[in-house]
């Protein structure tokens, strides 16, 4: 887990650096869940971190998450707009914040991609050769500067390498293990 923990620490550090530099133009704070209106799936190394975070929760929180996960699984979680992430509590805070996936650690930051990921078209801003995406609550006074931008392709590439090493070293892994794990299913399996 060390390489994944290091990757998360680097993403968190970058986020904190941008937040401290652009505090007046970033609304990200505890309880802001604008970026969390989605049902995510995660790779194996992220699923392991989420499982550990779920395992450390108290019984009352686990029970509440399980009820929410069961309801989302039963409904198919296909409504538009998407229901809030299964990990959010009533106040919009993440129950597994310390073990949250990498994508959650970068929400709010301007992310640069060679090709647009699956995001709403109105959230994209074209640059000369790349596309930028960020939370529409942030950078409303002035656009992101180059130092504010995280290269999403490089981050995803690093995550893929860390995940491959994790999967290859997993003793309980098998050839038919899933490539992605839904957060709803993780809650149902752990809580």
Backbone as CSV, one residue per row, in Angstrom:
resi,resn,N_x,N_y,N_z,CA_x,CA_y,CA_z,C_x,C_y,C_z
1,UNK,0.807,-1.200,0.000,0.000,0.000,0.000,0.855,1.272,0.000
2,UNK,2.118,1.163,0.311,2.950,2.367,0.392,2.942,3.185,-0.894
3,UNK,3.118,2.582,-2.072,3.073,3.410,-3.285,1.729,4.129,-3.448
4,UNK,0.637,3.456,-3.113,-0.670,4.107,-3.211,-0.793,5.218,-2.166
5,UNK,-0.350,4.948,-0.959,-0.382,5.979,0.077,0.450,7.192,-0.337
6,UNK,1.595,6.949,-0.963,2.440,8.045,-1.442,1.738,8.832,-2.547
7,UNK,1.073,8.124,-3.450,0.341,8.789,-4.522,-0.767,9.671,-3.947
8,UNK,-1.486,9.148,-2.966,-2.539,9.930,-2.304,-1.953,11.141,-1.579
9,UNK,-0.846,10.940,-0.899,-0.205,12.052,-0.184,0.244,13.142,-1.161
10,UNK,0.753,12.739,-2.315,1.152,13.720,-3.321,-0.054,14.488,-3.847
11,UNK,-1.151,13.786,-4.133,-2.368,14.454,-4.605,-2.913,15.394,-3.534
12,UNK,-2.938,14.932,-2.286,-3.417,15.775,-1.183,-2.529,17.005,-1.019
13,UNK,-1.223,16.822,-1.116,-0.296,17.942,-0.991,-0.488,18.963,-2.097
14,UNK,-0.680,18.478,-3.328,-0.917,19.391,-4.447,-2.214,20.159,-4.218
15,UNK,-3.256,19.458,-3.795,-4.534,20.111,-3.527,-4.362,21.207,-2.471
16,UNK,-3.693,20.888,-1.385,-3.487,21.870,-0.310,-2.673,23.071,-0.782
17,UNK,-1.683,22.832,-1.638,-0.879,23.929,-2.176,-1.742,24.864,-3.019
18,UNK,-2.548,24.289,-3.894,-3.427,25.107,-4.741,-4.463,25.815,-3.879
19,UNK,-5.033,25.107,-2.923,-6.038,25.708,-2.050,-5.458,26.879,-1.265
20,UNK,-4.251,26.745,-0.755,-3.647,27.841,0.009,-3.329,29.036,-0.885
21,UNK,-2.951,28.762,-2.124,-2.622,29.833,-3.066,-3.875,30.502,-3.635
22,UNK,-4.956,29.729,-3.789,-6.164,30.224,-4.450,-7.389,30.178,-3.533
23,UNK,-7.180,30.304,-2.243,-8.254,30.212,-1.243,-9.467,31.065,-1.623
24,UNK,-9.221,32.256,-2.196,-10.314,33.162,-2.548,-11.124,32.680,-3.745
25,UNK,-10.639,31.682,-4.464,-11.318,31.228,-5.658,-11.629,29.731,-5.651
26,UNK,-11.518,29.121,-4.460,-11.896,27.711,-4.326,-12.843,27.572,-3.151
27,UNK,-14.000,27.024,-3.411,-15.012,26.881,-2.369,-14.989,25.515,-1.700
28,UNK,-14.036,24.685,-2.049,-13.937,23.352,-1.453,-13.772,23.455,0.060
29,UNK,-14.638,22.753,0.794,-14.580,22.734,2.252,-15.383,21.540,2.749
30,UNK,-15.213,21.213,3.992,-15.965,20.124,4.599,-17.457,20.376,4.436
31,UNK,-18.152,19.380,3.924,-19.585,19.496,3.714,-19.979,19.898,2.303
32,UNK,-19.021,20.393,1.516,-19.314,20.701,0.114,-19.312,19.374,-0.637
33,UNK,-20.427,19.023,-1.222,-20.517,17.741,-1.909,-20.909,17.897,-3.380
34,UNK,-20.639,19.065,-3.938,-20.981,19.314,-5.330,-20.350,18.337,-6.299
35,UNK,-19.165,17.879,-6.009,-18.459,16.936,-6.886,-18.810,15.487,-6.555
36,UNK,-19.650,15.276,-5.567,-19.905,13.924,-5.053,-21.286,13.395,-5.436
37,UNK,-21.853,13.927,-6.482,-23.169,13.483,-6.929,-22.998,12.438,-8.025
38,UNK,-22.408,11.331,-7.628,-22.044,10.283,-8.579,-21.879,8.969,-7.813
39,UNK,-22.085,7.877,-8.501,-21.815,6.561,-7.934,-20.544,6.047,-8.599
40,UNK,-19.485,5.926,-7.828,-18.164,5.583,-8.360,-17.855,4.097,-8.283
41,UNK,-16.939,3.719,-9.161,-16.263,2.434,-9.011,-14.784,2.759,-8.901
42,UNK,-14.046,1.875,-8.267,-12.626,2.111,-8.007,-11.828,0.867,-8.388
43,UNK,-10.521,1.058,-8.560,-9.647,-0.072,-8.856,-9.312,-0.827,-7.561
44,UNK,-8.605,-1.923,-7.695,-8.348,-2.814,-6.556,-7.599,-2.146,-5.407
45,UNK,-6.555,-1.373,-5.712,-5.779,-0.748,-4.641,-6.626,0.295,-3.907
46,UNK,-7.480,1.007,-4.638,-8.371,1.965,-3.990,-9.435,1.241,-3.170
47,UNK,-9.943,0.137,-3.700,-10.944,-0.649,-2.972,-10.375,-1.131,-1.640
48,UNK,-9.105,-1.515,-1.632,-8.465,-1.954,-0.401,-8.435,-0.826,0.628
49,UNK,-8.099,0.379,0.190,-8.071,1.533,1.103,-9.472,1.857,1.617
50,UNK,-10.463,1.768,0.745,-11.851,2.031,1.167,-12.310,0.964,2.161
51,UNK,-11.972,-0.297,1.897,-12.347,-1.371,2.838,-11.749,-1.114,4.228
52,UNK,-10.486,-0.714,4.253,-9.840,-0.436,5.544,-10.533,0.725,6.256
53,UNK,-10.876,1.766,5.509,-11.565,2.922,6.105,-12.945,2.522,6.602
54,UNK,-13.658,1.732,5.834,-14.979,1.262,6.272,-14.857,0.404,7.533
55,UNK,-13.833,-0.437,7.579,-13.628,-1.310,8.735,-13.372,-0.558,10.024
56,UNK,-12.887,0.661,9.914,-12.581,1.447,11.120,-13.764,2.270,11.622
57,UNK,-14.878,2.242,10.910,-16.045,3.039,11.313,-16.793,2.390,12.467
58,UNK,-17.501,3.207,13.221,-18.317,2.665,14.314,-19.560,1.973,13.746
59,UNK,-20.195,1.162,14.570,-21.332,0.342,14.137,-22.498,1.188,13.616
60,UNK,-22.765,2.316,14.243,-23.888,3.171,13.824,-23.647,3.720,12.418
61,UNK,-22.441,4.176,12.142,-22.109,4.708,10.821,-22.161,3.607,9.776
62,UNK,-21.619,2.438,10.119,-21.676,1.307,9.190,-23.112,0.934,8.855
63,UNK,-23.969,0.919,9.860,-25.369,0.569,9.643,-26.052,1.577,8.719
64,UNK,-25.788,2.856,8.934,-26.384,3.897,8.088,-25.897,3.775,6.646
65,UNK,-24.603,3.511,6.480,-24.061,3.333,5.137,-24.658,2.106,4.458
66,UNK,-24.826,1.034,5.211,-25.383,-0.198,4.648,-26.816,0.019,4.175
67,UNK,-27.614,0.734,4.967,-28.988,1.020,4.554,-29.007,1.835,3.265
68,UNK,-28.143,2.822,3.188,-28.058,3.667,1.992,-27.598,2.848,0.786
69,UNK,-26.579,2.013,0.989,-26.062,1.181,-0.103,-27.124,0.211,-0.605
70,UNK,-27.844,-0.397,0.308,-28.901,-1.330,-0.096,-29.980,-0.616,-0.906
71,UNK,-30.349,0.582,-0.482,-31.368,1.349,-1.208,-30.866,1.726,-2.603
72,UNK,-29.609,2.143,-2.697,-29.042,2.491,-4.006,-28.955,1.268,-4.915
73,UNK,-28.545,0.138,-4.355,-28.444,-1.087,-5.146,-29.817,-1.516,-5.640
74,UNK,-30.821,-1.385,-4.780,-32.178,-1.777,-5.155,-32.747,-0.877,-6.245
75,UNK,-32.438,0.419,-6.160,-32.968,1.375,-7.143,-32.191,1.343,-8.452
76,UNK,-30.999,0.770,-8.418,-30.155,0.758,-9.601,-29.337,2.025,-9.741
77,UNK,-29.581,3.009,-8.876,-28.826,4.273,-8.850,-28.684,4.889,-10.229
78,UNK,-29.776,4.876,-10.989,-29.710,5.394,-12.356,-30.508,6.681,-12.535
79,UNK,-30.925,7.312,-11.464,-31.716,8.527,-11.600,-30.872,9.671,-12.156
80,UNK,-31.563,10.667,-12.698,-30.881,11.848,-13.234,-31.498,13.058,-12.567
81,UNK,-30.776,13.810,-11.775,-29.339,13.665,-11.573,-28.999,12.454,-10.708
82,UNK,-27.740,12.070,-10.763,-27.273,10.908,-10.012,-27.450,11.152,-8.518
83,UNK,-27.752,10.095,-7.772,-27.851,10.253,-6.316,-26.475,10.538,-5.728
84,UNK,-26.436,11.143,-4.554,-25.144,11.416,-3.912,-24.367,10.129,-3.655
85,UNK,-23.061,10.253,-3.600,-22.187,9.123,-3.318,-22.646,8.408,-2.050
86,UNK,-22.574,7.112,-2.072,-22.987,6.293,-0.942,-22.205,6.634,0.328
87,UNK,-21.019,7.174,0.188,-20.170,7.460,1.338,-20.517,8.768,2.052
88,UNK,-21.411,9.577,1.489,-21.749,10.861,2.103,-22.739,10.697,3.244
89,UNK,-22.484,11.450,4.319,-23.451,11.467,5.416,-24.479,12.576,5.151
90,UNK,-25.398,12.780,6.081,-26.470,13.762,5.904,-25.945,15.187,5.780
91,UNK,-24.742,15.448,6.284,-24.152,16.788,6.211,-23.229,16.956,5.001
92,UNK,-23.198,15.963,4.103,-22.362,16.060,2.918,-20.897,15.762,3.165
93,UNK,-20.595,15.108,4.265,-19.205,14.752,4.582,-18.958,13.287,4.237
94,UNK,-17.741,13.012,3.829,-17.370,11.662,3.425,-17.071,10.795,4.650
95,UNK,-17.748,9.658,4.732,-17.550,8.747,5.864,-16.179,8.083,5.829
96,UNK,-15.585,7.980,4.646,-14.282,7.323,4.508,-13.234,8.326,4.024
97,UNK,-13.311,9.552,4.494,-12.472,10.634,3.988,-10.992,10.259,3.932
98,UNK,-10.467,9.678,4.976,-9.040,9.323,4.996,-8.705,8.244,3.970
99,UNK,-9.653,7.404,3.621,-9.417,6.332,2.657,-10.102,6.567,1.322
100,UNK,-10.548,7.794,1.081,-11.288,8.087,-0.152,-10.417,7.822,-1.384
101,UNK,-11.071,7.503,-2.493,-10.339,7.223,-3.735,-9.579,8.449,-4.251
102,UNK,-8.651,8.191,-5.141,-7.813,9.253,-5.691,-8.637,10.307,-6.423
103,UNK,-9.629,9.886,-7.177,-10.444,10.861,-7.907,-11.110,11.842,-6.946
104,UNK,-11.515,11.377,-5.794,-12.154,12.245,-4.794,-11.150,13.244,-4.217
105,UNK,-9.913,12.856,-4.147,-8.868,13.740,-3.620,-8.545,14.888,-4.576
106,UNK,-8.930,14.738,-5.828,-8.626,15.771,-6.817,-9.847,16.590,-7.210
107,UNK,-11.032,16.239,-6.687,-12.233,17.019,-6.999,-12.007,18.486,-6.651
108,UNK,-12.413,19.356,-7.538,-12.276,20.787,-7.318,-11.076,21.382,-8.004
109,UNK,-10.033,20.583,-8.170,-8.831,21.053,-8.863,-9.077,21.120,-10.366
110,UNK,-8.381,22.000,-11.060,-8.412,21.934,-12.514,-7.570,20.741,-12.966
111,UNK,-8.185,19.860,-13.726,-7.513,18.662,-14.223,-7.358,18.774,-15.730
112,UNK,-6.180,18.454,-16.219,-5.879,18.540,-17.641,-5.857,17.133,-18.229
113,UNK,-6.498,17.001,-19.406,-6.551,15.724,-20.109,-6.270,15.934,-21.590
114,UNK,-5.683,14.934,-22.224,-5.489,14.988,-23.673,-6.840,14.856,-24.367
115,UNK,-7.691,14.004,-23.834,-9.050,13.830,-24.326,-9.976,14.013,-23.150
116,UNK,-11.173,14.474,-23.419,-12.135,14.705,-22.350,-12.560,13.393,-21.722
117,UNK,-12.453,13.301,-20.402,-13.007,12.114,-19.721,-14.529,12.222,-19.750
118,UNK,-15.199,11.301,-19.152,-16.668,11.324,-19.118,-17.155,12.387,-18.150
119,UNK,-17.148,13.625,-18.610,-17.641,14.743,-17.808,-18.605,15.552,-18.650
120,UNK,-19.497,16.296,-17.998,-20.431,17.117,-18.764,-19.690,18.122,-19.642
121,UNK,-20.199,18.324,-20.848,-19.553,19.223,-21.799,-19.420,20.632,-21.241
122,UNK,-20.407,21.089,-20.473,-20.337,22.454,-19.955,-19.266,22.630,-18.886
123,UNK,-18.662,21.547,-18.424,-17.591,21.645,-17.433,-16.211,21.696,-18.086
124,UNK,-16.167,21.584,-19.396,-14.886,21.549,-20.097,-14.511,22.930,-20.629
125,UNK,-13.242,23.220,-20.568,-12.687,24.429,-21.163,-11.527,24.004,-22.050
126,UNK,-11.577,24.361,-23.304,-10.521,23.964,-24.230,-9.315,24.878,-24.079
127,UNK,-8.138,24.307,-24.123,-6.892,25.071,-24.190,-6.273,24.755,-25.547
128,UNK,-5.089,25.216,-25.783,-4.466,25.031,-27.089,-4.390,23.561,-27.500
129,UNK,-3.941,22.699,-26.614,-3.784,21.302,-27.011,-4.400,20.312,-26.029
130,UNK,-4.939,20.792,-24.955,-5.484,19.896,-23.932,-6.838,20.420,-23.478
131,UNK,-7.526,19.644,-22.697,-8.797,20.057,-22.121,-8.641,20.167,-20.614
132,UNK,-9.288,21.155,-20.034,-9.287,21.335,-18.588,-10.695,21.151,-18.071
133,UNK,-10.792,20.559,-16.900,-12.087,20.402,-16.244,-11.897,20.728,-14.776
134,UNK,-12.864,21.425,-14.182,-12.839,21.711,-12.754,-14.247,21.966,-12.278
135,UNK,-14.423,21.960,-10.984,-15.726,22.222,-10.378,-16.170,23.628,-10.764
136,UNK,-17.409,23.761,-11.207,-17.882,25.077,-11.646,-18.095,26.053,-10.491
137,UNK,-17.931,25.600,-9.254,-17.986,26.506,-8.105,-16.637,27.184,-7.866
138,UNK,-15.598,26.626,-8.450,-14.240,27.139,-8.257,-13.768,27.937,-9.469
139,UNK,-12.804,28.798,-9.242,-12.152,29.589,-10.291,-13.157,30.429,-11.071
140,UNK,-14.081,31.045,-10.350,-15.072,31.904,-10.994,-14.585,33.341,-11.134
141,UNK,-13.641,33.743,-10.300,-13.124,35.116,-10.349,-12.020,35.258,-11.388
142,UNK,-11.180,34.260,-11.476,-10.131,34.252,-12.491,-9.798,32.797,-12.782
143,UNK,-9.448,32.517,-14.027,-9.221,31.119,-14.417,-7.990,30.528,-13.740
144,UNK,-7.904,29.206,-13.742,-6.730,28.554,-13.171,-5.461,28.976,-13.894
145,UNK,-4.399,29.051,-13.128,-3.076,29.275,-13.695,-2.414,27.921,-13.887
146,UNK,-1.365,27.877,-14.665,-0.686,26.604,-14.943,-0.290,25.887,-13.660
147,UNK,0.147,26.626,-12.656,0.578,26.014,-11.394,-0.585,25.391,-10.621
148,UNK,-1.820,25.714,-10.999,-3.006,25.178,-10.334,-3.484,23.870,-10.955
149,UNK,-2.954,23.525,-12.109,-3.491,22.432,-12.922,-2.755,21.122,-12.645
150,UNK,-3.540,20.083,-12.409,-3.008,18.732,-12.219,-3.208,17.954,-13.512
151,UNK,-2.196,17.277,-13.967,-2.289,16.477,-15.194,-3.022,15.174,-14.870
152,UNK,-4.291,15.129,-15.254,-5.131,13.975,-14.955,-4.656,12.707,-15.635
153,UNK,-4.133,12.842,-16.855,-3.621,11.656,-17.562,-2.435,11.044,-16.834
154,UNK,-1.507,11.878,-16.376,-0.333,11.363,-15.643,-0.752,10.735,-14.321
155,UNK,-1.689,11.374,-13.630,-2.173,10.831,-12.361,-2.839,9.477,-12.575
156,UNK,-3.689,9.378,-13.587,-4.351,8.103,-13.873,-3.348,7.039,-14.296
157,UNK,-2.312,7.435,-15.039,-1.261,6.491,-15.416,-0.505,5.975,-14.206
158,UNK,-0.189,6.874,-13.276,0.498,6.463,-12.045,-0.383,5.523,-11.231
159,UNK,-1.671,5.848,-11.146,-2.599,4.972,-10.417,-2.665,3.592,-11.068
160,UNK,-2.698,3.547,-12.383,-2.748,2.255,-13.078,-1.511,1.411,-12.767
161,UNK,-0.346,2.035,-12.732,0.888,1.297,-12.413,0.886,0.794,-10.973
162,UNK,0.472,1.661,-10.051,0.398,1.263,-8.637,-0.617,0.141,-8.467
163,UNK,-1.747,0.261,-9.155,-2.788,-0.763,-9.043,-2.304,-2.098,-9.611
164,UNK,-1.587,-2.070,-10.722,-1.076,-3.310,-11.309,-0.119,-3.996,-10.340
165,UNK,0.791,-3.228,-9.742,1.728,-3.813,-8.783,0.979,-4.376,-7.580
166,UNK,-0.041,-3.662,-7.124,-0.850,-4.139,-6.000,-1.548,-5.449,-6.374
167,UNK,-2.190,-5.480,-7.538,-2.929,-6.670,-7.960,-2.002,-7.871,-8.134
168,UNK,-0.806,-7.626,-8.665,0.146,-8.720,-8.863,0.672,-9.261,-7.542
169,UNK,0.728,-8.414,-6.520,1.264,-8.859,-5.235,0.187,-9.385,-4.296
170,UNK,-1.070,-9.208,-4.656,-2.164,-9.649,-3.789,-2.171,-11.167,-3.700
171,UNK,-2.133,-11.681,-2.492,-2.104,-13.136,-2.307,-3.468,-13.760,-2.505
172,UNK,-4.523,-12.968,-2.264,-5.867,-13.529,-2.416,-6.442,-13.274,-3.801
173,UNK,-5.708,-12.573,-4.637,-6.200,-12.239,-5.971,-6.316,-13.471,-6.839
174,UNK,-7.189,-13.361,-7.818,-7.337,-14.455,-8.771,-7.555,-13.855,-10.146
175,UNK,-7.437,-14.674,-11.151,-7.576,-14.206,-12.526,-8.968,-13.647,-12.798
176,UNK,-9.970,-14.128,-12.060,-11.329,-13.650,-12.311,-11.764,-12.545,-11.340
177,UNK,-10.821,-11.940,-10.641,-11.138,-10.819,-9.757,-11.570,-9.624,-10.612
178,UNK,-12.560,-8.858,-10.138,-13.029,-7.723,-10.940,-11.962,-6.641,-11.076
179,UNK,-12.012,-5.925,-12.190,-11.085,-4.818,-12.418,-11.544,-3.573,-11.678
180,UNK,-12.850,-3.437,-11.483,-13.430,-2.275,-10.812,-14.368,-2.772,-9.715
181,UNK,-14.482,-1.966,-8.658,-15.323,-2.293,-7.516,-16.228,-1.095,-7.253
182,UNK,-17.530,-1.301,-7.245,-18.419,-0.173,-6.956,-18.351,0.136,-5.460
183,UNK,-18.448,1.416,-5.130,-18.454,1.798,-3.722,-19.672,1.237,-3.015
184,UNK,-20.787,1.168,-3.717,-22.005,0.587,-3.130,-21.737,-0.859,-2.735
185,UNK,-21.152,-1.642,-3.629,-20.851,-3.047,-3.335,-19.843,-3.182,-2.201
186,UNK,-18.859,-2.290,-2.153,-17.889,-2.338,-1.047,-18.577,-2.127,0.289
187,UNK,-19.485,-1.160,0.359,-20.234,-0.938,1.595,-21.034,-2.182,1.948
188,UNK,-21.714,-2.751,0.964,-22.514,-3.953,1.226,-21.667,-5.128,1.699
189,UNK,-20.446,-5.232,1.217,-19.586,-6.343,1.603,-18.910,-6.149,2.953
190,UNK,-18.687,-4.902,3.358,-17.933,-4.626,4.589,-18.849,-4.283,5.764
191,UNK,-19.907,-3.581,5.497,-20.760,-3.068,6.599,-21.921,-3.994,6.912
